[in-house]
Amino acid sequence: MSNPSPQKLRAISIMFLVAGAWGLAMGMFYFKNPSFPLAALGVINLVLGIFLGFRQMQKRDSGMYRKKK
């Protein structure tokens, strides 16, 4: 399995962040009684989005510190 391109990784991380924020807002504030499973899945999506964004930043920085021959 090859590494995804930076554009794909950026799009996927943005989708996770938006879905996580939406799920967290719907689970906590939309209903009269807060929905724990919806809020928990929103938090999981936020964590996945942050992880993929961190991975993208690490991949971008790795080329800066290589020695030039």
VENDA-V822645 format. One record per residue. N is the residue number from 1. SS is DSSP state (H for helix, E for strand, C for the rest). Layout:
n=N ss=SS
n=N ss=SS
//
This chain:
n=1 ss=C
n=2 ss=C
n=3 ss=C
n=4 ss=C
n=5 ss=C
n=6 ss=H
n=7 ss=H
n=8 ss=H
n=9 ss=H
n=10 ss=H
n=11 ss=H
n=12 ss=H
n=13 ss=H
n=14 ss=H
n=15 ss=H
n=16 ss=H
n=17 ss=H
n=18 ss=H
n=19 ss=H
n=20 ss=H
n=21 ss=H
n=22 ss=H
n=23 ss=H
n=24 ss=H
n=25 ss=H
n=26 ss=H
n=27 ss=H
n=28 ss=H
n=29 ss=H
n=30 ss=H
n=31 ss=C
n=32 ss=C
n=33 ss=C
n=34 ss=C
n=35 ss=C
n=36 ss=H
n=37 ss=H
n=38 ss=H
n=39 ss=H
n=40 ss=H
n=41 ss=H
n=42 ss=H
n=43 ss=H
n=44 ss=H
n=45 ss=H
n=46 ss=H
n=47 ss=H
n=48 ss=H
n=49 ss=H
n=50 ss=H
n=51 ss=H
n=52 ss=H
n=53 ss=H
n=54 ss=H
n=55 ss=H
n=56 ss=H
n=57 ss=H
n=58 ss=H
n=59 ss=H
n=60 ss=H
n=61 ss=H
n=62 ss=H
n=63 ss=C
n=64 ss=C
n=65 ss=C
n=66 ss=C
n=67 ss=C
n=68 ss=C
n=69 ss=C
//
